[in-house]
């Protein structure tokens, strides 16, 4: 089973946790290149019962970003689901929200935050390219890939990563009945269960 899980992760470019039947279906569909043009942005709706209960479907695998493969597989994007939940909770005709879950699992990760800067300046020079960035605002082009990352830009990005990490740790701790210290102690490692 583990090689199949890694095949699916490599296929989608991100780690997935799926029930075996769902994984088999994903791999079968992924092998059909004719299906790649079938991608259309997904939408998430909810229905409201006569009693004012909003029913929000959570169907298929849960993913952070959509693609032709996730749309074909009937995946639900976290952002689209969040938008549907916000709409349902703010709907004046809704008195309660019910999640209708029919999902084999989905995209997972560790409790950490990462930002990436790719310094392409050496490749630009080899290709004979010289970039002139014209900007308004001293920090507008910080972190662009055509210059090495400055010490100040690195510090700003690190501060942003640290703030996002603190928010993420607090959210996980609150919803998993853990202390923030216990969450930080994971050091953003990925833990696999049986």
Beta strands, then each sheet from edge to edge (+ up, - down):
strand 1: 16-17
strand 2: 46-48
strand 3: 53-59
strand 4: 62-63
strand 5: 76-77
strand 6: 96-102
strand 7: 106-107
sheet 1: 1+ 7-
sheet 2: 2+ 3- 6-
sheet 3: 4+ 5+
end
